[in-house]
């Protein structure tokens, strides 16, 4: 079985940290791989009493485009992901959740990217805005959770983590009733 022997920082700029990882294979051979050492994140699926999800639309630099998404944020070292989820919800859409439940934890491309995404379902929402740290404008829109696949079909929703969060939220709600 493969076993990590050591890691070494090889490049860092801002939040982007690239590492070499030295691995010893079952046969004794040693190999080196690289990965992006990424912080964890929290994504929140805010569902109103009528079943609508509150989405955000914000600028995404990698695609130079306004894209449909969900409230989300980076989990810094020693931060509790649920606290980050609660804060981001209030900053990005102006609602506090009286019920905030973790529904799943996922990874993205674990061969090359560390960091987990903690996905939360926010319900029993009440208006409560916190001042955010966003550098660009965020707008909100609502869409029924039961029909979110229409957004995928129209090409409006493309981020895999967001799509996963919506499927998992709908599954969680179905199984909890």
One Martini backbone bead per residue (centre of mass of N, CA, C, O) as a GRO file, in nm:
protein
  177
    1UNK     BB    1   0.098   0.035   0.020
    2UNK     BB    2   0.073   0.354   0.011
    3UNK     BB    3   0.307   0.615   0.151
    4UNK     BB    4   0.365   0.892   0.313
    5UNK     BB    5   0.668   1.069   0.384
    6UNK     BB    6   0.651   1.368   0.241
    7UNK     BB    7   0.650   1.732   0.242
    8UNK     BB    8   0.677   2.023   0.007
    9UNK     BB    9   0.721   2.342  -0.054
   10UNK     BB   10   0.726   2.500  -0.397
   11UNK     BB   11   0.466   2.708  -0.396
   12UNK     BB   12   0.363   3.061  -0.327
   13UNK     BB   13   0.045   3.247  -0.387
   14UNK     BB   14  -0.134   3.330  -0.165
   15UNK     BB   15  -0.371   3.067  -0.180
   16UNK     BB   16  -0.142   2.928  -0.348
   17UNK     BB   17  -0.037   2.585  -0.279
   18UNK     BB   18   0.246   2.396  -0.364
   19UNK     BB   19   0.320   2.039  -0.351
   20UNK     BB   20   0.531   1.794  -0.254
   21UNK     BB   21   0.500   1.430  -0.264
   22UNK     BB   22   0.630   1.159  -0.090
   23UNK     BB   23   0.621   0.813  -0.200
   24UNK     BB   24   0.569   0.483  -0.085
   25UNK     BB   25   0.557   0.186  -0.219
   26UNK     BB   26   0.500  -0.145  -0.185
   27UNK     BB   27   0.785  -0.211  -0.348
   28UNK     BB   28   0.968   0.063  -0.241
   29UNK     BB   29   0.914   0.274  -0.418
   30UNK     BB   30   0.976   0.615  -0.520
   31UNK     BB   31   0.757   0.903  -0.538
   32UNK     BB   32   0.649   1.214  -0.705
   33UNK     BB   33   0.407   1.461  -0.626
   34UNK     BB   34   0.149   1.699  -0.693
   35UNK     BB   35  -0.027   1.959  -0.496
   36UNK     BB   36  -0.303   2.139  -0.392
   37UNK     BB   37  -0.315   2.327  -0.096
   38UNK     BB   38  -0.637   2.339   0.018
   39UNK     BB   39  -0.881   2.473   0.165
   40UNK     BB   40  -1.152   2.458   0.308
   41UNK     BB   41  -1.515   2.446   0.258
   42UNK     BB   42  -1.837   2.618   0.244
   43UNK     BB   43  -2.170   2.512   0.161
   44UNK     BB   44  -2.497   2.661   0.101
   45UNK     BB   45  -2.846   2.552   0.124
   46UNK     BB   46  -3.101   2.777   0.086
   47UNK     BB   47  -3.431   2.707   0.220
   48UNK     BB   48  -3.738   2.781   0.182
   49UNK     BB   49  -4.059   2.710   0.277
   50UNK     BB   50  -4.141   2.684  -0.050
   51UNK     BB   51  -3.856   2.543  -0.184
   52UNK     BB   52  -3.664   2.762  -0.233
   53UNK     BB   53  -3.363   2.871  -0.361
   54UNK     BB   54  -3.084   3.067  -0.272
   55UNK     BB   55  -2.908   3.237  -0.501
   56UNK     BB   56  -2.605   3.333  -0.651
   57UNK     BB   57  -2.440   3.607  -0.826
   58UNK     BB   58  -2.098   3.594  -0.945
   59UNK     BB   59  -1.782   3.662  -0.993
   60UNK     BB   60  -1.546   3.469  -1.204
   61UNK     BB   61  -1.221   3.488  -1.289
   62UNK     BB   62  -1.157   3.221  -1.455
   63UNK     BB   63  -1.427   3.312  -1.653
   64UNK     BB   64  -1.514   3.605  -1.678
   65UNK     BB   65  -1.795   3.569  -1.494
   66UNK     BB   66  -2.123   3.544  -1.426
   67UNK     BB   67  -2.231   3.316  -1.166
   68UNK     BB   68  -2.401   3.055  -1.052
   69UNK     BB   69  -2.471   2.998  -0.698
   70UNK     BB   70  -2.365   2.964  -0.362
   71UNK     BB   71  -2.308   2.999  -0.061
   72UNK     BB   72  -1.959   3.067   0.038
   73UNK     BB   73  -1.644   2.947   0.206
   74UNK     BB   74  -1.358   2.976   0.372
   75UNK     BB   75  -1.160   2.760   0.580
   76UNK     BB   76  -0.980   2.830   0.828
   77UNK     BB   77  -0.771   2.783   1.051
   78UNK     BB   78  -0.957   2.702   1.337
   79UNK     BB   79  -1.225   2.669   1.193
   80UNK     BB   80  -1.567   2.629   1.182
   81UNK     BB   81  -1.766   2.539   0.928
   82UNK     BB   82  -2.045   2.627   1.053
   83UNK     BB   83  -1.960   2.920   1.107
   84UNK     BB   84  -1.899   2.992   0.817
   85UNK     BB   85  -2.178   2.930   0.705
   86UNK     BB   86  -2.336   3.138   0.874
   87UNK     BB   87  -2.179   3.391   0.784
   88UNK     BB   88  -2.211   3.368   0.471
   89UNK     BB   89  -2.516   3.378   0.463
   90UNK     BB   90  -2.536   3.670   0.584
   91UNK     BB   91  -2.349   3.815   0.377
   92UNK     BB   92  -2.469   3.710   0.088
   93UNK     BB   93  -2.813   3.705   0.166
   94UNK     BB   94  -2.934   3.799   0.460
   95UNK     BB   95  -2.938   3.518   0.630
   96UNK     BB   96  -3.058   3.318   0.894
   97UNK     BB   97  -3.029   3.000   1.047
   98UNK     BB   98  -3.222   2.788   1.257
   99UNK     BB   99  -3.123   2.561   1.041
  100UNK     BB  100  -2.799   2.387   1.043
  101UNK     BB  101  -2.699   2.120   0.827
  102UNK     BB  102  -2.500   1.862   0.776
  103UNK     BB  103  -2.487   1.647   0.475
  104UNK     BB  104  -2.185   1.677   0.349
  105UNK     BB  105  -1.863   1.552   0.225
  106UNK     BB  106  -1.629   1.671  -0.022
  107UNK     BB  107  -1.430   1.618  -0.309
  108UNK     BB  108  -1.174   1.748  -0.540
  109UNK     BB  109  -0.950   1.602  -0.698
  110UNK     BB  110  -0.755   1.412  -0.485
  111UNK     BB  111  -0.484   1.388  -0.662
  112UNK     BB  112  -0.448   1.740  -0.664
  113UNK     BB  113  -0.658   1.819  -0.420
  114UNK     BB  114  -0.706   1.956  -0.134
  115UNK     BB  115  -0.973   1.959   0.045
  116UNK     BB  116  -1.289   2.026   0.173
  117UNK     BB  117  -1.648   2.009   0.134
  118UNK     BB  118  -1.896   2.161   0.323
  119UNK     BB  119  -2.241   2.070   0.342
  120UNK     BB  120  -2.533   2.278   0.383
  121UNK     BB  121  -2.851   2.312   0.540
  122UNK     BB  122  -3.083   2.586   0.516
  123UNK     BB  123  -3.334   2.674   0.756
  124UNK     BB  124  -3.534   2.885   0.887
  125UNK     BB  125  -3.535   3.179   0.769
  126UNK     BB  126  -3.384   3.498   0.861
  127UNK     BB  127  -3.334   3.816   0.863
  128UNK     BB  128  -2.963   3.875   0.848
  129UNK     BB  129  -2.710   4.107   0.817
  130UNK     BB  130  -2.375   4.097   0.718
  131UNK     BB  131  -2.075   4.218   0.668
  132UNK     BB  132  -1.877   4.182   0.399
  133UNK     BB  133  -1.573   4.087   0.178
  134UNK     BB  134  -1.656   4.156  -0.091
  135UNK     BB  135  -1.539   4.291  -0.415
  136UNK     BB  136  -1.817   4.210  -0.538
  137UNK     BB  137  -2.114   4.173  -0.663
  138UNK     BB  138  -2.419   4.040  -0.525
  139UNK     BB  139  -2.679   3.838  -0.637
  140UNK     BB  140  -3.019   3.732  -0.610
  141UNK     BB  141  -3.196   3.414  -0.647
  142UNK     BB  142  -3.483   3.210  -0.719
  143UNK     BB  143  -3.537   2.843  -0.695
  144UNK     BB  144  -3.657   2.542  -0.730
  145UNK     BB  145  -3.534   2.254  -0.613
  146UNK     BB  146  -3.706   2.050  -0.788
  147UNK     BB  147  -3.584   2.225  -1.069
  148UNK     BB  148  -3.262   2.265  -1.098
  149UNK     BB  149  -3.196   2.113  -1.370
  150UNK     BB  150  -3.278   2.348  -1.558
  151UNK     BB  151  -3.013   2.507  -1.506
  152UNK     BB  152  -2.833   2.300  -1.640
  153UNK     BB  153  -2.973   2.284  -1.920
  154UNK     BB  154  -2.920   2.609  -1.965
  155UNK     BB  155  -2.616   2.670  -1.846
  156UNK     BB  156  -2.629   2.823  -1.549
  157UNK     BB  157  -2.522   2.547  -1.412
  158UNK     BB  158  -2.167   2.419  -1.353
  159UNK     BB  159  -2.084   2.358  -1.068
  160UNK     BB  160  -2.021   2.066  -0.911
  161UNK     BB  161  -2.059   2.141  -0.610
  162UNK     BB  162  -2.341   2.267  -0.644
  163UNK     BB  163  -2.483   2.026  -0.768
  164UNK     BB  164  -2.427   1.837  -0.534
  165UNK     BB  165  -2.568   2.003  -0.313
  166UNK     BB  166  -2.852   1.984  -0.438
  167UNK     BB  167  -2.883   1.680  -0.442
  168UNK     BB  168  -2.829   1.636  -0.136
  169UNK     BB  169  -3.057   1.814  -0.031
  170UNK     BB  170  -3.291   1.666  -0.163
  171UNK     BB  171  -3.230   1.390  -0.038
  172UNK     BB  172  -3.243   1.475   0.258
  173UNK     BB  173  -3.539   1.576   0.252
  174UNK     BB  174  -3.666   1.309   0.158
  175UNK     BB  175  -3.544   1.132   0.407
  176UNK     BB  176  -3.678   1.335   0.644
  177UNK     BB  177  -4.008   1.275   0.578
   0.00000   0.00000   0.00000
